[in-house]
Amino acid sequence: MNATELREKTPDQLRDELSNLKKEAFNLRFQQATGQLENTARMRSVKRDAARVKTVLNEKAAAAAE
């Protein structure tokens, strides 16, 4: 997921995407705690994707405020 794809989405879609990423991060943390996590790099990518979504949401909010 890259920022250009995210900028094309509406704020509601971005909020849904963020909630899905947070749920996935939660599930990955549980898998890691129980020793079931196979792809540890996925945790990093999910966190970064969530940060990208938050950044784009903040950009859209700032643009709307102007």
C-alpha positions as semicolon CSV with decimal commas, in nm:
position;residue;x (nm);y (nm);z (nm)
1;M;0,000;0,000;0,000
2;N;0,146;0,334;-0,099
3;A;0,045;0,689;-0,022
4;T;-0,082;0,765;-0,372
5;E;-0,340;0,488;-0,343
6;L;-0,446;0,621;-0,004
7;R;-0,483;0,978;-0,124
8;E;-0,745;0,862;-0,375
9;K;-0,968;0,726;-0,097
10;T;-1,226;0,918;0,102
11;P;-1,173;0,988;0,473
12;D;-1,439;0,729;0,563
13;Q;-1,259;0,465;0,360
14;L;-0,932;0,562;0,528
15;R;-1,087;0,528;0,874
16;D;-1,215;0,182;0,782
17;E;-0,871;0,088;0,652
18;L;-0,711;0,214;0,974
19;S;-0,946;0,011;1,191
20;N;-0,873;-0,301;0,984
21;L;-0,500;-0,244;1,019
22;K;-0,532;-0,198;1,395
23;K;-0,726;-0,525;1,422
24;E;-0,463;-0,702;1,217
25;A;-0,183;-0,561;1,434
26;F;-0,369;-0,680;1,743
27;N;-0,403;-1,030;1,601
28;L;-0,038;-1,037;1,500
29;R;0,068;-0,940;1,853
30;F;-0,135;-1,228;1,991
31;Q;0,017;-1,468;1,741
32;Q;0,363;-1,354;1,840
33;A;0,288;-1,394;2,211
34;T;0,165;-1,750;2,160
35;G;0,450;-1,842;1,926
36;Q;0,229;-1,890;1,620
37;L;0,358;-1,595;1,416
38;E;0,549;-1,714;1,110
39;N;0,603;-1,390;0,918
40;T;0,745;-1,142;1,168
41;A;0,805;-0,880;0,897
42;R;0,428;-0,847;0,858
43;M;0,407;-0,670;1,196
44;R;0,639;-0,397;1,074
45;S;0,455;-0,348;0,747
46;V;0,116;-0,328;0,921
47;K;0,246;-0,061;1,160
48;R;0,391;0,138;0,872
49;D;0,070;0,109;0,671
50;A;-0,128;0,236;0,969
51;A;0,110;0,531;1,000
52;R;0,064;0,607;0,629
53;V;-0,313;0,605;0,667
54;K;-0,292;0,839;0,966
55;T;-0,064;1,074;0,774
56;V;-0,300;1,093;0,477
57;L;-0,597;1,149;0,709
58;N;-0,414;1,437;0,875
59;E;-0,325;1,583;0,534
60;K;-0,688;1,568;0,426
61;A;-0,804;1,727;0,753
62;A;-0,553;2,009;0,714
63;A;-0,659;2,067;0,354
64;A;-1,025;2,078;0,457
65;A;-0,951;2,328;0,734
66;E;-0,799;2,576;0,489
